[in-house]
Amino acid sequence: MEYPKVLELMKQRASAVRTVVSEVRSMREVLDYVLDITRKQEGSSVAAPDFCRGSAALAALCEKNGLALLTENLRDHISKISTGLTMARWGIAETATLVVDSTSEDLRIATMLCETHVAVLPKSNIVPDATALQEEMIRMFEAAPRYLAFISGASRTADIERVLTIGVHGPQELHVLVLEADEL
């Protein structure tokens, strides 16, 4: 399936699980998006434990805007995480699912214990369905043990009187920023 069609499928399926999918051309757009959403939600911090590229720029922008940048030892900051910023390994269009290598505890905390999760997904890493990842998954698991998170939308539960509630066990919002591949 060609890129425009797979991206359109991802966007359609994402809307069903309350996920915002936006295309961005540069890391600067990613950083501006993260700062904008954090400010709009009156957040005080950005947790970005695996966000290597652009981290100096992110640190400068956070400082300029009065936001704390949390990059390690997130367990010590659990109650202070407003926005989690992570990289997604793959996107599965059919289910609007992100695959995130969450081997690091800091990364798991950044994706699960924030108000808003913003995931950056290289456009070349969007596949039509889970079967398209079969060979890649086999290669990954041949290496050291991994912890992969499959994330589809904001946290949701209906275990209390079968009433759907968003954000009880994780982020209230999920934003996926599809980034041009040459930016990584």
Protein Blocks (a to p, Z undefined) as FASTA:
>chain_A
ZZklmmmmmmmmmmmnopacdddfbfklmmmmmmmmmmmnopabdcdfklmgoplmmmmm
mmmnopacdfbhklmmmmmcfbdcdddfbdcfklopacddfkbmklmmmmmmcfbdcddd
dfklccfblklmmmmmmmmmmmccddddddedjaddfkeghiacehklmcfbdcdddddf
klZZ
